[in-house]
Amino acid sequence: MPDIPLYILCTLGYAGLAAWLWPGRPGCCRTDLTVRLLPLVPLSLHIYLLQAEAFGGGGIHLGFSTSLSGIAALTVLTYAGASWRYHLAGLQGFVLAFAAVTVAIESISPIPHAAMYSASPLFKAHLLVAFSAYSLFTIAALHALLIALAEKHLHRAVPPSIVAGLPPLLTLEKLLFRMIQVGFGLLTLTLISGIVFSEDIFGKALTFNHKTVFGVASWLIFGALLIGRHVRGWRGRTAIYWTLAGFVSLMLAYVGTKFVLEVILGR
């Protein structure tokens, strides 16, 4: 594992930027080049640390902490890219704070054992697509919570600073469904590649276990949400509930299981 000081530096970098960009704080509403580039500094260190832990020592080492950290890194990267097109300064603080917590957890967690079949190119492609889908749905869940918070304070004469610094509701909702659309496509590829990988290794296309059940359940939930949006114009609380339900199901499919096995049961 790389030196602990690097983890501390990365955590403090994320936390400092999160505090600066938090709604109501000085950097919240800025859209200049500095706001867009600064998150890339701790992100670069984060990716280095993640690569060293996940791929160091041969094979792919994926445990609860590295999985959570990988999702956070992809989430920050997605926001960093989207900030060049959308005004997201009011949202960056939440994402950076989440990344700071995941890096801190990773720094104190033991290195997991190498995953089986980690040398397979198909398995690596499957992981890349899966974690990309997880990161997008993590952002979507965050947006759903912020939309719920903004709607709660919508008609107040003086909304709290945590809401006042957010983009307009329509912008949040538009971004929410765009991310769900892309995430749904990636989740579909994840399930397909998982079936192909299972067939290649085990000789059967689908193994019914907790990952399959929760993965398919999340796919059905997000698919139903997109159909409801297109056919019935679902939005507001309906979209929020369906988004959070799909996100919880997706997290239970992999990250939640890792948490139970490694943190609670100590396996």
Stockholm file with secondary structure:
# STOCKHOLM 1.0

chainA/1-267         MPDIPLYILCTLGYAGLAAWLWPGRPGCCRTDLTVRLLPLVPLSLHIYLLQAEAFGGGGIHLGFSTSLSGIAALTVLTYAGASWRYHLAGLQGFVLAFAAVTVAIESISPIPHAAMYSASPLFKAHLLVAFSAYSLFTIAALHALLIALAEKHLHRAVPPSIVAGLPPLLTLEKLLFRMIQVGFGLLTLTLISGIVFSEDIFGKALTFNHKTVFGVASWLIFGALLIGRHVRGWRGRTAIYWTLAGFVSLMLAYVGTKFVLEVILGR
#=GR chainA/1-267 SS CCCHHHHHHHHHHHHHHHHHHSTTSTTTTCCSHHHHHTTHHHHHHHHHHHHHHHHTTSSCBCCHHHHHHHHHHHHHHHHHHHTTTSCCHHHHHHHHHHHHHHHHHHHTSCCCCBCTTTTCHHHHHHHHHHHHHHHHHHHHHHHHHHHHHHHHTTTCSSCCHHHHTSCCHHHHHHHHHHHHHHHHHHHHHHHHHHHHHHHHHHSSSCCCSHHHHHHHHHHHHHHHHHHHHHHHCCCHHHHHHHHHHHHHHHHHHTHHHHIIIIIISCC
#=GC SS_cons         CCCHHHHHHHHHHHHHHHHHHSTTSTTTTCCSHHHHHTTHHHHHHHHHHHHHHHHTTSSCBCCHHHHHHHHHHHHHHHHHHHTTTSCCHHHHHHHHHHHHHHHHHHHTSCCCCBCTTTTCHHHHHHHHHHHHHHHHHHHHHHHHHHHHHHHHTTTCSSCCHHHHTSCCHHHHHHHHHHHHHHHHHHHHHHHHHHHHHHHHHHSSSCCCSHHHHHHHHHHHHHHHHHHHHHHHCCCHHHHHHHHHHHHHHHHHHTHHHHIIIIIISCC
//
